[in-house]
């Protein structure tokens, strides 16, 4: 599968990656010129009526951004804010944008991750390729006093007040090169400009550690059916992962004592019923991101685990302090 092959290529500075360095040089030049254009005002930027927090990354592939977005939203709600959320709606097939996202929205239309975020936070959400338009649509229908952008670190047309970057603690920055020779969307030096860095795994320096907590399994077809995390320990299971970093999910299952038959699909894959026509009838376990697209497929013995991001309290305080400082600068 191309996605996994590229991830392996980007792990080290191999001959294959070296051959792509000229294209990486061109990519980095275009990235620099684009940022320079925004800084100097040659390219226009839009500021909206409320503060904006961007939660993003500088690498491709799954880094754990969605659980972090949910955690940031919950921190803001506990602090008395009324958050709204925007996202690109990657993979969504809606004919017009932006789209409002409700907990019962169709992930085929608006994307899988936005449906998860809307369900888990209970906050208003809008998606669309143009994030400024998405925010304006959100504010036109809801009384939000702050907006969190799911991804969009490189969407410089949108002015932002706070930037939070999530790093994959296992893969870090791969071979350290930009696309297509490496996994970087921007050079690692970009991290010196962001406000907070959260690491999904073991942190380095001033990064804040984040780990995942799974409390129970939920049946994909009937969400009222739940099971303890230990339910499948000692069993052989079919493990389904159509996400950016499927190995993290498979490793979690093995840590829970399961024998895992791996089934890897492209990120944001649109599942069909015959994808689960396995010869061996065993429990099917999947990520929450995959589960939202499988609810209508009639899978009786399929389960997912909602993941909660666990981040130390000092991240909460730092986020709110940075936000307050940035808001003070705007009104000074």
N, C-alpha and C positions, 0 to 999 in steps of 0.2 A: 504494500500500500504506500502511495507516494508520500503521505504525511509522515508515516513512521520512518521511511527511508531518509527523508530530509532531516528529521530529528536526529537520526544516527549520524548523518553527514555533518551536522552542526556541532556534534559533541567535541570534536577535536579538529586540529588544523591538518586535515588529510590532504592528499593530492587532489582529490575531487573538489574539496573546498578551495584549495589554492587556485585551481583553474578558473574559479568563479570570481576571484578577487578583482579583476578589472571591472566587472559589472558592479561589484560592491562599492568600488571607488566612485563610479558614476552615481550610484544610489545615494551615497553619503553626500556627494556634491549637491544633488538635487534637494536632499533634506536640509542642508545648510542654507542653500539659496532661498528655499521656501520660508524657513524660520527668519532669515535676514529680511525678507520682504515684509513679513508681518511686524517685525520689530521696528522697522523704519517707516512703516505706514504705507508702503507701496501696495500691500494687500490689505483689504479692509477687515477689521475685527468688530464684532458686535458685543455690546454689553447689555444684559437684560436687567429687569427691574429688581431682581433679588440676587443674593449671593449664590455663587456656583462652586461646588466642590466636584472636581474630576477625580475619579478612581480609575486608574489605567495601568499600563505596563509598557516596557520598552522592548519586549520580546514577543515573538509569535507563540502560539500554542497555549494550552491551559496553564494558568498560574494560580488559580484560586480567586479570581477577581469577583465572581458572583457572590460567594459567601461573604467577602469583605464588603461589598456594596451593601448587602443586607445588614451587616454589623454596623456600618457607618450610619445607615438610616435609623437603626434602633437607638444608637447613641444620641443622635440628634432629637429623636422623639422623646427620649428620657430627659433631655435638657430643655424641653418645652417648645421645640421647633415644630413647624408643620411642613414636613419635607414633601417634595415632589421628585419624581425620578424620570430621567430620560435615557434612551439608549438608541443605538442605530437600528435595532430590529433585524440583526443579521440573519439571513436565511428566510425571512418573512416574504410571503408572496402577495401581499396586498397590492392592489392596483393603484392606490393613491396614498400619499403620505403627507403629514404625519398621521399616525393612528393612536387612539387612546387604548390603553391596555387594562382590562379588568381581570380579576382572578379567573373568570370563566372564558377568557379570550381563547381563540383557536391559535395554537402555536405555529400552525402551518402559515397563517396569515401574518403574525406579528413577531415570530421567532420564539424559540424555546426558553431562553434565559429570561426575557422580559416577563413571561407568564409565571415563572418561578418567583421572580422578585415581587411581582404584584401580589401573588398569593401569600408570600411569607411576610411581607411588610404591611399589607393593607393600605398602602399609600397610593395616591394617584400617579399614573405613569403614562408617558407618551413616547412613541418611537418614530424614528424617521432618519434618513441619511443626513438631512440638514438639521443639526442639533439646535440651532437658533430657532428655526421654525417649530421644532418639537417643544421647546420651552414655551414659546409664545402660545402654542395650542394648549399646553398644560395650564398656563396661567389664565387663559381665557375661560377655562371651565372649573378651576379649583383655586381655593385661597391658600396657596403655598407661600411660605416666607423664606424658603431656601430650596435649591435644586441640586440633586446629586446626579452627575453624569456617569452612567455605567460605560466605561471606556471613553475614548475621545481625547486621550492625552495629546495625540497628534492632530486633533481637530482645532487648529489655532485660530480659525475664524470666530470661535467662541471665546470671549474673555472669561477668565476664571479667577476665583479668589484663592482657592486652596487646591493644591495638587497632591494626591496620595498615590503612590506607586506600589504595586505588589510584585514581589520577586519570588520565583520558584526556588526554594531552598535547596532542592536536589540538583537541578540542572543549571541554576544560576544563569550565566550569560553564554553558556556553551563555549564555543571557541573564541568568543569576543569580537567576532566580525559581524558586519551588517549584512542584510539581505543582498543577494541570494547566497553568498558564501557562508553566512552565519545566521543566527536567529534574531538579530537585533533590528528593530525598527528605527532606532536612533542610537548613537554612540553611548557607551556607559557614562561618559562625562555628563550626559543630560541629567543624571541623578543628583548632581550637585545643585541643581536649580529647583528641585521639588521640595515640598514642605515636610512630608513624612514618607518613610519607606517601611512597608510591612513585608516580612518574609514568611512564606508558606513553608515552614521548616526551621532549620537552624539559622539564626541571624548572624550578620557580620557587622561590627562597628555599632553605629547608632540605629540600626534597623530594629523594628519591633517584631517579635516572634508571633506567629499565628499557627494554631493547629486546629484540626477538625475534630468535632465531637458528634458522634452518631448515637442517638439514644434508643431508637427502635426501628424495626422494619414495618413498612406500610404496604398493603396490597395495592398493586397498580390498578386493578379493576374496581376494587371496593375499598375506598380509603378508610372506612370504619373498621376494617380488619387490620389489626396490628400484631406484632410479635416481638419478643425480646431479642436483643442483639445476639444472644447465644443460641437462638433457635436452630441455626444451620451449622453450628460447630460440629466438626467431625463428618460432615456430609460432603458429597461431590455435587457441585452446582455449576450451572451455566452462567457465566458472568458476561454481561453485555455492557459495552462502553463505546458510545459514539461521541467522545469528548476529546479535548486537545491533548490530555495526558492520561491515557487509559491505564497506564501501569500503576499509577497511584491508587486507583480504585481496586485493581487486582491485588495489589500488595495489602490493602486494608482487609480484604476478604481473607487472605492467607493469615494475616495477623489474628483474625478471629477464629482460626483453626479449621478453615474450609479447604477442601481440594477443589481447585478452580480449573474449569474448562474455559479458556479465554475466547471471546468473540469480539473482535475489534472492528469498528466501523468508522468512517470519516466523521469528523466533527460536524455537528448539526445534521446528522443523517436522518432522512425521513423513513422511518421504519414501516414495514408492511407485515401483515400477518404471517406470510410464508417465510419471513426471516427467522421465525421461531419454530419452524417445523423440524425440530431436532430428532434424530433417531432415538437417542436416549432421553427418556422422560425424567428430567430432574428439575428441582426448583430453579427458577430463572431470577437472577439478581441483577439489578441495573442501577445506574445513577438516577438521581431525581431529574436531571436534565433530559435523560432519555425517557423517563417514565411519563412525562407530560405529553409525549407524542405517541404513547402506547396505550392510553387509557381506554380507547374504543376498539382495541384489537381482540378483545375476548380472552385475555391471558389470565387464567384462574390462579395458577401457581407462580405468579411473577411478583416481585417485591422490590422496593427501593428504600433507601435510608435518607431522610432529610439531614443534610450536613449543617452544623452550626459552627461558625468561626469563633474560636476562643482566643481573645487578645487581652493582654494584660491591661489593668486599669490605667496605667500611666499613659497609654496610647489615647484613651478616652480624654484625659485631661489635656494632653498635648494638642489633640485635634481641636477641642473647644477653645483653648487659649490662642492657637494660631488663627482660628476663624475670628475670634473677637479682635485680635490685633489687626487683621486685615480689614475688618469692617471699620475699625477706628481710623485707619489710614484713609479710607474712602471719605469719611465724614469730616476729617481734619481740614 
